């Protein structure tokens, strides 16, 4: 049986991935509190930034400029939050896409979460 899900390969795919993922985040009991209550994310600004971030990582478009880790330093997050973020990210990817690029994207997301979590744990130990 052939897989009917596409692989990630366009700006539109990235936007679908980002929009559907953050819709899940907004309805998640744990993560919604961080994004909406604590950070008060302006979604009209954040989503296009995430399109550029993932376009740069996945499609190599070099459209993202910034320091994504710095925005996470003040957040009240721990391993539980990162684990949930990865779980939602992977569920979202598996619902929408299949293929080599989708699998590589999940690996990158896991890696980013691990690095951010490790760096935040180190920073918080130093306080």
C-alpha positions in Angstrom: 0.0 0.0 0.0 1.4 3.4 -1.0 1.5 6.2 1.5 -0.8 9.0 0.6 0.8 11.6 2.8 3.2 14.0 1.2 6.7 14.8 2.4 7.6 18.4 3.4 8.8 20.2 0.4 7.3 23.7 0.1 6.6 27.0 2.0 2.9 25.9 2.1 3.9 22.6 3.8 5.9 24.5 6.4 3.0 26.9 7.1 0.6 23.9 7.4 3.0 22.2 9.8 3.5 25.3 11.9 -0.1 26.4 12.0 -1.4 22.9 12.9 1.3 22.3 15.5 0.6 25.6 17.3 -3.1 25.0 17.2 -2.3 21.8 19.2 -0.1 23.8 21.6 -2.8 26.4 22.1 -5.2 23.6 23.2 -2.7 21.7 25.3 -3.2 22.0 29.0 0.5 22.2 29.9 2.0 24.2 27.0 -0.8 26.7 26.5 -0.1 28.1 29.9 3.5 28.9 28.9 2.7 30.3 25.5 -0.5 32.2 26.3 -0.6 32.9 30.0 3.1 33.4 30.9 4.6 34.6 27.6 1.5 36.2 26.1 2.7 35.2 22.6 1.5 37.5 19.8 0.6 34.7 17.4 0.4 37.2 14.4 4.2 37.8 15.0 5.2 34.4 16.2 3.8 32.2 13.5 5.6 34.0 10.6 8.8 33.8 12.6 8.3 30.1 13.0 7.7 29.8 9.2 11.0 31.4 8.6 12.8 29.3 11.2 11.6 26.0 9.8 12.0 27.1 6.2 15.6 27.8 7.0 16.1 24.5 8.8 14.1 22.3 6.4 14.3 23.9 3.0 17.5 25.9 3.4 16.0 29.2 2.5 18.0 31.2 5.0 15.0 33.4 5.8 15.4 33.2 9.6 17.6 35.6 11.6 17.7 35.5 15.3 18.5 33.6 18.5 15.7 31.2 19.3 17.3 30.0 22.5 17.4 33.5 24.1 13.6 33.7 23.9 13.3 30.5 26.0 15.6 31.5 28.9 13.0 33.4 31.0 10.3 30.7 30.5 9.2 28.5 33.4 9.8 25.2 31.6 11.4 21.9 32.4 11.8 18.4 30.9 8.1 17.8 31.2 7.4 20.8 28.9 10.0 19.8 26.3 8.8 16.2 26.3 5.3 17.3 25.7 6.4 19.8 22.9 8.3 16.9 21.2 5.3 14.6 21.5 2.9 17.1 20.0 5.4 18.0 17.3 5.9 14.4 16.3 2.1 13.6 16.4 1.4 16.6 14.2 4.1 15.6 11.7 2.9 12.0 11.5 -0.7 13.2 10.9 0.3 15.4 8.0 3.5 14.2 6.4 5.6 11.1 5.6 9.0 10.7 4.0 12.7 11.5 4.5 12.3 15.2 5.1 9.5 14.6 7.6 11.7 12.2 9.5 14.6 14.5 9.4 12.4 17.3 10.7 11.3 15.2 13.7 15.0 14.5 14.4 15.8 18.2 14.3 12.9 19.0 16.6 14.0 16.4 19.1 17.6 17.7 18.9 16.5 21.3 19.4 14.4 20.4 22.4 17.2 18.4 24.0 19.7 21.2 23.5 17.4 23.9 24.8 16.4 21.8 27.8 20.1 21.0 28.6 21.2 24.6 28.3 18.3 25.8 30.5 19.1 23.2 33.1 22.7 24.4 33.2 21.7 28.1 33.4 19.2 27.4 36.2 21.8 25.4 38.2 24.1 28.5 38.0 21.5 30.8 39.6 
